[in-house]
Amino acid sequence: MNELTRQSEPLISEWITVDQPFVDRFADAILDHQFIHVEPERAKAEGPYGGTIAHGFLSLSLLTHFTHSALPLPAAGVVEVNYGFDKIRFLAPVPVGSRLRGKFTLVAEEPKGGGKLRRFAVEVEVEGTQKPAVIAEWLVLVVEGEN
């Protein structure tokens, strides 16, 4: 399937496990070493979550990864560019060791420049919980190459 159409049913990615080394690498990349993310013993003793949790931005940044298993690949010569977000909410913590997946619903598509602007309702789900970790309205610009 190369063409994405508006659907009532969301497209859902495969699960990914967020372990402590992954969180530590993300902390190094964004220079955010707050103890609730990178110090398991201290987070258990002093933090409000009973252990370390993933950064909200880590959960959000996984959306791109989740598209690889949830959405169809773009056609040859087509590029999908992150255009930004109209809304982002971090609703629930992600305890380290959790499994996450993405849920995508195409809610609108409109012409933009020489391409198309797609609006997705997205969620990052935490396995075994009712409340998603993240909900957002994600904008993706789809453009064809010059060649």
N, C-alpha and C positions, 0 to 999 in steps of 0.2 A: 504494500500500500504506500504510494508516494504522495497522495493528496490527503490533506487533513480537512475535515469538514466539521461544522458545528454538530455536536452530539449531545443527547440528553444524559448519556452514561459517561462518566469520567474515564479517562485512560489512566491506568495505574502501573507504576514501575515495579521493578524487583526490589527486594529488601536489601539494605546495607547495614552492617553492624558498625556502630560508632564506639570504638574502644579507646582506652586511655592514650596509647601512642598516637592515634589519629588526632585526638583532641590536643595533645601536646604539640604535634607538628603544626596544627592550625594556630595555636597560641603563639608559636614562634613566628609564623608567617605574618600575623597581624599585630604582633607585639602586645598582646593582652594576656598577661600571666596571673590574672586574679586567682586567688587560692581556690575559689569554688570550681575552677576549671582544671587546675594542674596539680593540686596538692591533696591527694585522696584522703590521707589520714586527718589532716587539718579540716578539710571540707566535711568529713564525717563527724568530727568533734565540735566544730564551731559553726558550720554552715546550716542553712535552713532546709537542705534537700536530702540529708542523710548520706551524702557522698558527692563526688564530683559530677558536674553536668557539662554538657556541650555548650559552647557559645551559641547564642541565637543566630549570629551571622554564619556560623558553620552550618546549621540546619538550613538556612536560607540559601547558602552557596551551593548546597547539594542539588538544588533544582536542576541545574544544567546536567549533572550526572544522571539524575532520574529521567530526563528526557530521552536518553539513549535507549532505555528499555521500554518506555511508555509511548513515545511518539514515533510516527513514521520518519524515516530518514529523508532529508531534503533531496530533491532531484539533483542530478549532476549540474554544476554551475550555479546552484542556488546557495546563498549564505543566509543563515539566521543570526541576527545580531540582537543582543540584549539591549532593549530600548529603555528599560527602567520599570518602575513600579508606581502604581497609583495608590496602593494601600498595602501596608505590611503590618501584621500583628503577631507578636510572639505570645502565644496563649498558654503554653505549658512547658515546663522544663524537660530537658532530655537527659535522663540519667545516663552516665557513661555505662556502656554495655548494652544499651538499647538498640533495637533494630528500627530503621526508618525506611519509609518509602514515600514517593511523590504521587499525588493525584492531580490530574490536569483536565480541565474542561474548557474547550474553546468556546468563548461566549460572544465574540465579535471578530470580524475581519473587515478592514476597510482599506481603500487605496491610500498610499502614503508615498509621495514622491514617485519614483519609478518602481516601487514595490508594494508590499502589503503590510499593514500593521495588524498583528494579531493580539487579542486580549484574552488571556487565560485566567480563569479562577483556579488557583493552586492551593494545595494543602500539603504539608509535611506531616505524615502520620507516624505515631509511635506505636509499635506493636503492643497490643494488650491494653491500650487505653482508649477511652472514648473521645477525649479532647485532643485535637491536633496540636502539634508543637507550633506550627506556623500556618497562617492563612495569608494570602496575598492576591493582588491583581497584578499580573505580570504582563508586560508589553514586549513583544518580540517583533522586530522588523525583518521581513523576508525580502531579500533583494537578489537579483540575478547578476552574475559577473559580467564584465565588459567584453570578455572574449567569447 
